[in-house]
Amino acid sequence: MKLPPNLTLEILLKAVERSMAENDNLGFCISCGTEAQGCEPDVSKLPCEKCGSLAVYGAEQILIEVGV
């Protein structure tokens, strides 16, 4: 899985930490990098509200797929 330049490992790790501390599940579009609220950790291929791609994944799922 290739990530857009504006979606860094640091951003993903902070999102996972935030979800554990605040129960605020974040996802991200792997096409454009847009943050998506209310995504289950294992979600994949949801539509992005910004670019329309079926590329929104939960932060944890992205980390798993990139091999972190």
Secondary structure, 3 states (H helix, E strand, C coil): CCCCCCCCHHHHHHHHHHHHHHCCCEEEECCCCCEEECCCCCCCCEECCCCCCEEEEEHHHHHHHHCC
